[in-house]
Amino acid sequence: MDMKLEVLVVPVSDVDRAKAFYTQKLGFRLDADFPVQDGYRVVQVTPPGSECSIIFGDGLTNAEAGTHHGLHLIVTDIVKALEELAGRGVEVSGPFRDSTGVFHHAGDTDRVPGAHPERASYGSFASFSDPDGNGWFLQEVSERAPGR
């Protein structure tokens, strides 16, 4: 049985502000904006090249705005991605790598400034937050691990 992750619900406090951030600053595609009724609105956006979308709005989740952390966007070139986001006015930290060389720790623990020295796939990261503080990472993947 196939199971595909296709939607993540991201808690936000201001739907219009989030919509502007994700579509204008990040360049996500606007798929839907359904103001169904007072207190219930569904906005769906999709990152360029992704099969997984995010949904935010009113009345969609009990999670507090800004409490999602560790969301990852995969890019093929971390430096170019940082330049593009900075050009769009997004404050991004990085690139960095983890001292273990495996994955990044929570928070800033064991961060080493700069991309992976060999630019090894899966080894370089950057981070940013949306206006509510939901935490996102960019991860450079230029060559997939076998079977991916």
C-alpha positions in Angstrom: 0.0 0.0 0.0 1.4 3.4 -1.0 1.3 6.2 1.6 2.1 9.6 0.3 2.6 12.6 2.5 0.8 15.3 0.6 -0.4 17.9 3.1 0.9 19.5 6.2 -1.3 21.8 8.3 0.8 24.8 9.6 -0.7 26.8 12.5 -0.7 30.6 11.8 -2.3 33.6 13.6 -2.9 35.8 10.5 -4.0 34.0 7.4 -3.5 36.9 5.0 0.0 37.6 6.3 0.9 33.9 6.0 -0.5 33.8 2.5 1.6 36.8 1.5 4.7 35.3 3.1 4.4 31.9 1.5 3.3 33.0 -2.0 5.2 36.3 -2.4 8.3 35.8 -0.3 8.8 32.1 -0.8 7.3 31.8 -4.2 4.9 28.9 -3.3 2.0 28.3 -5.7 -1.4 29.3 -4.4 -3.6 26.2 -4.9 -6.8 27.3 -3.0 -8.2 29.9 -0.8 -11.7 28.9 0.5 -13.3 31.3 2.9 -16.0 28.8 3.7 -17.7 30.6 6.6 -16.8 33.0 9.4 -14.1 31.3 11.5 -13.3 28.6 8.8 -11.0 29.3 6.0 -8.7 27.0 4.1 -5.6 28.2 2.2 -3.4 25.6 0.4 0.0 26.5 -1.1 2.7 24.3 -2.6 6.5 24.8 -2.8 7.9 24.9 -6.3 8.6 21.3 -7.5 6.9 19.7 -4.5 4.2 17.1 -4.4 3.4 18.0 -0.8 1.4 21.1 0.0 0.8 23.1 3.2 -2.5 24.2 4.4 -3.2 27.0 6.9 -6.3 29.1 7.7 -8.9 29.6 10.4 -10.5 26.7 12.3 -8.1 24.1 11.0 -6.0 23.1 13.9 -5.8 23.4 17.7 -2.1 23.8 17.5 -0.8 27.2 18.6 0.5 29.5 15.8 4.3 29.2 15.4 4.7 25.8 17.1 5.7 23.8 14.1 9.5 23.3 13.9 11.7 21.1 11.8 9.8 21.5 8.5 12.2 20.8 5.6 12.4 22.1 2.1 14.9 20.2 -0.1 17.0 22.2 -2.6 19.7 21.1 -5.0 22.0 24.1 -4.3 21.9 25.6 -0.9 23.9 28.7 -1.9 21.6 29.6 -4.8 18.5 28.9 -2.6 19.9 31.3 0.0 20.6 34.0 -2.6 17.1 33.6 -4.0 15.4 33.8 -0.6 17.5 36.8 0.5 16.6 38.5 -2.8 12.9 38.0 -1.9 13.5 39.6 1.6 13.5 36.3 3.6 15.9 36.4 6.6 17.7 33.1 6.4 20.5 31.7 8.6 23.2 29.6 7.1 24.5 27.8 5.4 25.6 25.5 8.2 26.3 21.9 8.8 26.1 19.7 11.9 29.3 18.7 13.7 28.3 15.1 13.5 27.8 15.2 9.7 24.6 13.2 10.0 21.7 15.6 10.5 21.2 18.8 12.4 20.6 19.0 16.1 17.6 20.8 17.5 18.1 24.6 17.8 21.7 25.9 17.3 23.4 23.0 19.1 26.5 21.7 17.3 26.1 24.0 14.2 29.2 24.6 12.2 29.1 27.6 10.0 29.4 27.0 6.2 28.1 24.4 3.9 29.5 20.8 4.1 33.1 21.1 2.9 32.6 18.6 0.0 29.0 19.8 -0.5 28.0 16.2 0.3 24.4 15.5 -0.3 22.2 15.8 2.8 25.0 17.7 4.6 24.2 21.4 4.3 21.4 23.3 5.9 19.9 26.8 6.3 17.0 27.9 8.4 14.2 30.5 8.5 10.9 31.1 10.2 7.6 32.3 8.9 6.0 35.4 10.4 4.5 33.3 13.3 7.7 31.5 14.1 7.1 28.2 12.5 10.6 26.9 11.8 11.8 25.8 8.4 15.0 24.3 7.2 16.5 24.1 3.7 18.5 20.9 3.2 20.8 20.5 0.2 20.3 17.2 -1.6 22.1 17.0 -4.9 22.3 13.2 -5.2 19.7 11.0 -3.6 20.6 8.0 -1.4 20.0 4.7 -3.1 16.4 3.7 -3.3 15.1 7.3 -2.9 
